[in-house]
Amino acid sequence: MVSQAEISEINTYFQNRMAESKKIWATRGKDARIAAAAAKANAPPTWRQLKGIPLMIHEIKHVGNRPFMVGFGLVSVGALWLQTKFTDEMKKDSLYWSTYHLKENKSAH
């Protein structure tokens, strides 16, 4: 009926399943959670644990964000260039600047 090869194949399958189950069971419980937390604390941080400048640097390096970063850089450089070219005469002629930033005209604010 059932050959020796089929029996060994079935036994191998169940032994593999048992090994997998034991591995899963080992990850459960309080001791396993403590061990997993200790291993995670010793590992380098993933992008989800990064904050502030390290996260910004990580995002800048990411290949998917390169087009955005190129655009951001161009807009930043353009804004800085325009700001350096904004003379005092242009500031006085600007309705916004003269209303909110000019020191002489505080009553209009």
JOTA-V307659 format. One record per pair of residues at least 24 apart in sequence whose ideal C-beta (glycine too) atoms are under 7 Angstrom apart, sorted by the first residue. I is the first residue (numbers start at 1). J is the second residue. Records with the same first field share a line. If there is no record, write none. Layout:
# JOTA-V307659
I: J ; J
This chain:
# JOTA-V307659
none
